[in-house]
Amino acid sequence: MSNPGTPTFDQLRIFLAIVDTGSFAAAGRRLGRAVSVISYGIANLEAQLGLTLFEREGTRKPQLTVAGRALLAEARAISLGIDGLRAKVKGMLDGLEAEVDLAVDVMLPAERLGKVLRAFAVEFPTVQLRLHVEALGAITAMILDRRAIVGISGPLAAGVDGVECIAAGSIPMVPVAAPDHPLGRMERIPPGAGRDYTQLVLTDRSQFTEGRDYSVMSPKTWRLADLGAKHALLREGVGWGNMPLPMIEADLVSGTLIRLAMPDHPGGTYRFAGVWRRDTPPGPAASWLLEQFVELGRQDAELAGMIDL
């Protein structure tokens, strides 16, 4: 059994240049090499592999052999991998992060998150991103524990020692229930009626705000750590609760949820903030992420009559 040699990256570059340009001469022009150097490089590559990669006889342009076609995809993959490696190293030498840990509040509209991260992938193709989606004080806890370099938090990050904040928009939170829920069937909800029914409440996964309640009105609560589960239970009529308006707009249109006109609990404005540790300022890629969320947040329109949550 014969064992092929190990080709050099330069030999693979010559091979791909010939394939892409269609001739040894054109490959030489692309790479800034003499035709003799190109021919020598391919001859050495074929000798290394023990295979003929190009048919040279009876044709004006070199044609890939069956073996050449079979190896083309692997050669391209190696070339792309080396290019990616060089780009990443250059970025690191220029101060660009190799990876970014981003923590975002579960209330952040999914459409906004997707828009920013799609643009991030184009702007920083060499930077790996780790996304954490958490609730309430868990975002600030991740920043303080250095598990995330930047975050988009709710209003709980304000005033935390060691954490810098910048406004990043807001969303309206509104009380809702299923149409067959007792509150949903009321034409006019009297003050205090919400206290008579189970309120579904989002809880904090971290210990940062353990024991603290936000916008809780009823003494009867079910506490959930997942906003999606809360949404599903609201639609099932298990209880009532506050939800970010962008997330349940389709439910309000279809009638699967009803916005509750509660005189003593109309909802409120949930404000976002970009956050990072004061002693660990974000690098270029993380700073770019923060800037995008801040810029999009400036476009947020607030509903009249809402108080800050």
N, C-alpha and C positions, 0 to 999 in steps of 0.2 A: 504493500500500500504506500503510495507516494504522499508526502506531506508538503503542501504548498508553503512558500515563504510568506513573510509578512510585508505587504506593500507599504510604501511610505505615503504620507498624506499628499506630498507633492506629486507623486505618480498618479494618485486618484484625481487630483485637480486637473492634470493633463488629460487623463481619460475623459473626464466630464466636459472639459473645454472642447475637445474634438467632437464629442457627441452633440454638444449645444451649437457649435459653430459650423459643423459639417465638413471641416477639412483640417489638415495638419497646419497649413499656412495660417488660416483664420485663428486657430487655437494659439499659434505662436504670437499673432498680433494682440490677441486678448491678454495673454499672460506676459507679453513683452519678452518673448524668447525667440531664438532662431528656430527655423524649421528643423534643423538637424538636432537641436536639443529636444524638441517635441518627439521626434522619431526615436531618439535614444531613450527617452523616458518611457515611451510605450513599449519599446522592445524589452527594457528591463522589467517592466510590470508584467508583461506576458511571460518572461522567463521566471520571475518570482512565482507566479501562479501556476505555471505549466499549462497555460491555455492561450489560444489565439483569440484575441478580442475583436479584431477588425479584419475584414476581407480587403486586401489591397490590390489584388490582381483583377484585371478586366473591368475596372470601374474608375470613373474620374474622382469619385468621392469615397472615402473609406466607409464601409458598411459594417455595422455590428454583426458579429457572428451570433449563433445561438447562445454560446457561452457568454458573449459580451452583453447580450440582452438580459440574460439571467442574472448577471451581476450588477446591472445598472442601478436597480432600486437600492441595493445595499450600499453602493458607492455614494449615491445621493444622500442616503441617511447618515453615513459617516461624515460627509461634507457639511451637512446641515448641523450635525452635532458639534463639530469642531467650530463652525461659525458661531453657534450659540454660546459655546464655551468662551470663545474669545470676546464676544460681546458682553458676556456677564463679567468677565475679569476686567474689561475696560471700564464698565460701569462701576465696579467696586473700587477700582483705582481712582475714578473720578468722584467717589463719595456716594455712589448709588447703592442702595441697600440690595442685598441678595434676596431677602424676603421681607414681607411686611405682615404683621399680625394686626388685623382690624377687628374691633368689636363694635357691633351696632345694636341699638335698641330694637327690640322686636316690634315696636310701634312704627318704626321707619317704613314708609311705603315701599313695597317690593319693587314697584316700577322705578322709583328713584334709585334704589340700590342697584338694580340691574343696569340702569343707564350709566351710572358712574363706573361700575366695575367693567362693563363692556369697553368703555373708553380707556380705562386703566390698562386693560390687556393689550390694547393697541399702542398706547403711549409708552408702556414699560414692559415689552415682551420678555425681558430677561429676569424680571422680578417675580418671584413666587409670592402668592398671597394666601394667607390663612384667614378665613372669615369665621367669626364667632357671633352668634345671634343670642342675646340674653335680654333680661328684663330688669327694669328699675335700677337698683344700686349695683347690680352685678357688673355693669359696664365699668363704672368707676373702680370697683374692686379689682377687675382685671388689669386696669391701667396701673393702679398702685402696686399690684403684685408682679408687674412687668410681664404678664402673660399676653398683653397687647400693647403695641407702641402708640396707637391712636385709637380713638373711639368716637362714636356718635351716641351720646347719652341723652337720657331724658333730663328733666329739671333737677334731679337729685345730685348732680355733680357740682352744682354751684356752691362755692364757699368751702369746698373740701381742701384741707391743707395739703399742699404739695402738688395740686392738680391745676393746670391752666385750662381755661374754657374760652370758647368763642361761639357766639350765636350761630345756629345752623338751621333756622326755620322752625316750623311748628305744624301741628295738625289739630283739628278739633276732635275732641272725644265726646261722644253722645250716648245717653242711656237708651238701650233698646231691649226688646223682648219679642218673642214669637207672637204671631197674631192670636193664637189660642191661649196664651198666658193670661191670667186674670188682669194684669196691668195692661196688656195689649188689647183687651176687650173693653176697657173703660173709655167712654167718650170723654170724660173729664176726670183727670186723676187728682184727688184731693191731696193737700199737703200731708206729708208723713206716710202716705200709702206704701211707699217703697220699703218701709221698715217691716211691713207685714209679710214680706215674701223673700225667698232666698235670693241673695245677691251673689253672683259669680264674680270672684275677685282674683286678679292675677297676682301671684306671689313672687317673691324674690328668691332666686336660687342661691344667692350668696348670703353671708352673714352681715354684709355691710349695712343693711337696713332691717335687720331681723327685729320683729316685734312692732314695726311701724306700719300703719295703715294709710292708704291714700284713696280719697274719694269713696270711702266705705260708709254707707248710710244705714244698712240693715244689720241687726244683731245676728241674723241668720245668714251665714255665708258658707259657700263652697269655695275652697281656695285651690287654684290650679297654677301649675308652673309653665303651662304652654298656652299661648294665645290662640293657636289653632283649635285646641281642645275646647277652650272657652267659647269660641265662635260656634263650634258644632253643637255644644250643649245649649247655647242660647237659641239656636235654630230648632232644637228639639223641645223647647219650652220648659227646660229644667229650672230656669231662673231668669233674672234680669241682670243687666250689667252694662258697664261703659265699654265702648269699642271705638277704635279710630275710624272716623268717618270714611276715609278712602277705602278701607278694607271691607266695609259693609254697604257701600253705595249700591252695588248690584242687588243685594238682598232687599234694600228699601224699595228699589224699582220693581222687583219681582213680587214683593209682598211676603217673602219668607221671614223678614224681620220688620218690626215697626219701631220708629223712633218715638220714644215716650216723652210726652209734654209734661214733665214733672215740675211743678212750680218751685219746689225747694231743691231740685237737683237737675238743672238744665244741661249739665255737662261742663266742659271747660277746654281751655287751650293747653295742649301738651307741648312744651317747648323743647327743642333739641339743642344740644351743644356739642361742638367738637372738643375733645378732651385729650390731654397728654400729660405725662409727668413733667413737672417743672425742671427737674434735673436731667431729663432725657428728651431733649427736643427732637422732633421727627426729622428724618432725612428727606431727600428730594422727592422720592416716590410717596412717602407717607404725607408729606406736606401737600403734594399735589392732590391726594385724596381729600384731605381736609378742605382745600380750596374749592373743590368741586361741590362738596356737600354744602358748604357755606354759600356759594353762589346760587345753587338751586334753591336753597332755603330762603333766599331773599325774595323769591317769587311767590312764597306762600301767602295766601289771603286768609285773614282771620275773620271768623264769624262774629257778627255783632252780638253784644250781650254776654259774651263768654268771659269767665274769670280764668286766671292762671291756675293750673293744677299743681 
